[in-house]
Each structure stands twice: as C-alpha cells, then as structure tokens.
Amino acid sequence: MANYMGHDITVHRSFYRLPEDTLQVAKMGKLLWSFDNGTIGKYSGKSLNDITIEDIEQSTVHESDDNTDSDDMDDEQDESNEPEPETMERLQEIRQKRENTPADRKIQRLTEEQTTTLRKNFQSNITFRRELKRFECEKAISKHLCLKDLSWKKVKNTVHNWIVGEKRKTASLLKKK
C-alpha cells in the first residue's frame, strides 16, 4: 500500500496506521468481552501480538449466533437487559437535552431597536474586544424595555458575534497591507 501511494514505509506507518496502543486497547477489550462470554480458552497460550482483531470479531459473532439458539439464555439475557430505574431517568434527561438542541430551535432575529440599543450599550466592549459577563447582559436587559424578550445568552452571543466580525475585518485589513 505504501509503495502504491508513493510513500516510504515509515511514513505510511506513522500516518496511516492506527497507533499500536489503540490496537492493544481494542484487543484487550475484545479479550475481556470473550472472557465475559466464557470463550477465553481459545486464546490461552497466545500473546497479544499473536491474536488479531479479525479473529476475535469472527469468534464473537459465531458465539452470539450460538447463544440465540438457547431459550434459557434468551430469558436470562432479557432479564439482564432491562434498564434500572436510575438509568431510565438518565436516558430521559438526555432525550430532553437533545430536544433542546440548536437544530430544533428557531432563530430569533433582533429588531432594529434591539440592535441599536445593544450596539450603543456595548460599544466599548466591541471596540476593545472584551466579552460580556452574564450580569452585564442581565443589567442591560432590565434597563431597556426593548430587550426584555431576549435571554442573557442571546445578548452575550450577539455581542460576541460582533466582536468576532470586528476581528475578521481587522485581520483582512492587515492582510491587504
């Protein structure tokens, strides 16, 4: 493969192969899994280098096929696969957090009045590239009625985006010179 790509074998090993540590962790994980299934005897007397990942994957696939034939094993597996109540609560929390992902939220556009108020209020922050703190955002929201519909995070992110825009303008002007 290295010759085909026009590389030296050392370049190929250092950039395109998985590090040995990663492979050893994968092998150990598979060995522990086979130990848990009771099929570790197949590998007795072999070193970690003698065992390939493909061998372990093939053997675990065949073992799982063998386990599905037994009705007693299915009943035991069904009982052990039932999640605990704590796990169910944790899964529900994760699902709720996923529902509030940015992809599900609607974009809230600022009105002209909100934009001018924020620019006037935080002009020094934008000029000096200083990010806002939460209390500064909340103070501005309570001070100006037009901002009452905005969250403090929306105010902070809006000003942050303006600061980033100013940084880009400055960088592009420096590149032109």
Contacts in CASP RR format, 6 or more apart in sequence:
PFRMAT RR
TARGET T0000
AUTHOR 0000-0000-0000
METHOD contacts of the structure
MODEL  1
MANYMGHDITVHRSFYRLPEDTLQVAKMGKLLWSFDNGTIGKYSGKSLND
ITIEDIEQSTVHESDDNTDSDDMDDEQDESNEPEPETMERLQEIRQKREN
TPADRKIQRLTEEQTTTLRKNFQSNITFRRELKRFECEKAISKHLCLKDL
SWKKVKNTVHNWIVGEKRKTASLLKKK
1 12 0 8 1.000
1 16 0 8 1.000
2 8 0 8 1.000
2 9 0 8 1.000
2 11 0 8 1.000
2 12 0 8 1.000
5 12 0 8 1.000
23 53 0 8 1.000
24 48 0 8 1.000
26 53 0 8 1.000
27 48 0 8 1.000
27 51 0 8 1.000
27 53 0 8 1.000
27 56 0 8 1.000
28 48 0 8 1.000
30 53 0 8 1.000
30 56 0 8 1.000
30 57 0 8 1.000
30 60 0 8 1.000
31 40 0 8 1.000
31 43 0 8 1.000
31 51 0 8 1.000
31 56 0 8 1.000
33 60 0 8 1.000
34 40 0 8 1.000
34 42 0 8 1.000
34 43 0 8 1.000
34 56 0 8 1.000
34 59 0 8 1.000
34 60 0 8 1.000
34 63 0 8 1.000
37 60 0 8 1.000
37 63 0 8 1.000
37 67 0 8 1.000
39 59 0 8 1.000
39 60 0 8 1.000
39 63 0 8 1.000
42 59 0 8 1.000
43 51 0 8 1.000
67 73 0 8 1.000
67 77 0 8 1.000
68 74 0 8 1.000
83 91 0 8 1.000
108 150 0 8 1.000
108 154 0 8 1.000
110 118 0 8 1.000
110 150 0 8 1.000
110 158 0 8 1.000
111 146 0 8 1.000
113 146 0 8 1.000
114 146 0 8 1.000
114 147 0 8 1.000
114 150 0 8 1.000
117 140 0 8 1.000
117 144 0 8 1.000
117 146 0 8 1.000
117 147 0 8 1.000
118 140 0 8 1.000
118 147 0 8 1.000
118 155 0 8 1.000
118 158 0 8 1.000
118 159 0 8 1.000
119 126 0 8 1.000
119 162 0 8 1.000
121 140 0 8 1.000
121 144 0 8 1.000
122 132 0 8 1.000
122 136 0 8 1.000
122 140 0 8 1.000
122 159 0 8 1.000
124 130 0 8 1.000
125 131 0 8 1.000
125 132 0 8 1.000
125 136 0 8 1.000
125 159 0 8 1.000
125 163 0 8 1.000
126 159 0 8 1.000
126 162 0 8 1.000
126 163 0 8 1.000
126 166 0 8 1.000
127 166 0 8 1.000
129 163 0 8 1.000
129 166 0 8 1.000
129 167 0 8 1.000
130 163 0 8 1.000
131 156 0 8 1.000
131 159 0 8 1.000
131 160 0 8 1.000
131 163 0 8 1.000
132 155 0 8 1.000
132 156 0 8 1.000
132 159 0 8 1.000
132 160 0 8 1.000
134 152 0 8 1.000
134 156 0 8 1.000
137 152 0 8 1.000
137 153 0 8 1.000
137 155 0 8 1.000
137 156 0 8 1.000
138 152 0 8 1.000
140 147 0 8 1.000
140 155 0 8 1.000
141 147 0 8 1.000
141 148 0 8 1.000
141 150 0 8 1.000
141 152 0 8 1.000
141 155 0 8 1.000
147 155 0 8 1.000
END
